[in-house]
Amino acid sequence: MADRVSDFLRQWARERPDLEVAPMGVVGRLGRAAEMVARGTQEYFAAHGLQHGQFDVLATLRRSGRPFTLTPGALADSTMLSQAAMTNRLTRLEAKGLIDRRTDPTNRRSVLVSLTDDGLALVDRIVEGHLENERRLLDPLTAAEQARLAALLEKWLAGSGDVSHAERD
């Protein structure tokens, strides 16, 4: 079974047989897959009153372990956001009562961001459904195919400079 990107590749092959369009197929499929995943996850989070980026902040705080507290800079780095974008997300999450911000008692120039009890309960409640939603999105692939795809994407990302913090330290 062929996908829509295959249609574009056939058209290019017909119109410009001198071009090797294989990279266009890979990049095009990555883009289409990213759109499909984004749409599927956005719908799930919207049903829980969140945007995907807001869940990212809650999940980052949750997986940091007790006391579920990080600086805005650490959150921005972990979620690959600018400080300004992080501030916007934090303001919205604070308005929902899911996080709180307070001055760091050990450094009065720094702020700490923590999950509230409601934020912890929400992220713990919806993360299981989020994983199930991701499983559903990946259903066309077998478990072995998913593992192979994950390994290939990891190799590509690391080779493109998106290296694990553990590898940098």
C-alpha positions, 0 to 999 in steps of 0.5 A: 500500500502506498502513501500520499508522498508516493504520489508526489515522488511518482510525479517528480520521477515522471517530470524530472527523471534526472532527480534522485528524490529519495530524500524528499520521500523521507523528509516528506514522510517525517513531516506528514507523520509529525502532523498526524501525531501532533493532531492526534495528541492535540485532540487528546490534550484538548479533551483534558483542557490542556495544550500539548506544550502545557502537558510537556511542562507538567510531565517534565516537572512530574518526571523530575521526581519529588519535589516536582520542582525545577527552575524556569530555565531548566524547564525551558531547556528540557522542553526546548523552548525560549524563556519567553515561551516558557513564561507564557506557558507557566502563566497559563498553567499557574492560572489553572492552578496546576503549578506555582512559582515562588522565589528560591529561598537559597537564591532570591534572584531565582524562581522555582516552579512546582506542581501543585497537588491538582497539577500532579493529580492531572498529569498522573491521571492523563499520562496513561491515556496519553500513552494509550493514544500514542499506541493507537497512533502507532498501531499500523506498525508492529512492536518490532517495527516501532523499535526499529523506527525509534532506533533509526530516528534516535540515530538520525537525531543524535547525528543531527546534533540533538544529543542526550544531556547524559552524552554531553556530561 
